[in-house]
Amino acid sequence: MVRLTDESRAFHYGVYSIVYQIPPGKITTYGHIAYLLDKPGNARQVGSSLKHCTMIIQDLNRGFDPSEEEYLNIDSLPWWRVLSSSGKISPRENSQGQYLQADRLREEQIPVSQAHLVDLEEYGWFPEDVNL
């Protein structure tokens, strides 16, 4: 079981809050999420937050009822909409993960190349700010 500091909890909660706001058919980058959190140097931490989201969300949800607004539903987190700054799906330790991500993007009518690249200009979601 993971026990997070208050600062870490706030960061992860912010990451997931932003990811939930990415519209279907759009993608953003780890770096843009870090930028929106006013932590522009923390793109890798955003990636780690998504990589370990199951454990982290369990910790964040501790003490909340599923009917409460603060409760995070792991099953509805659109993690597949977050890519590297080059628009590439990041490789995974589990090699099937990147193929699952590509499939999820294609289900949303987002073309993914053989090299696992997505056109950031056409499909990018890069707001200047979001509701946190």
Order of alpha helices (4+ residues) and beta strands (2+ residues): alpha-beta-alpha-alpha-alpha-beta-alpha-alpha
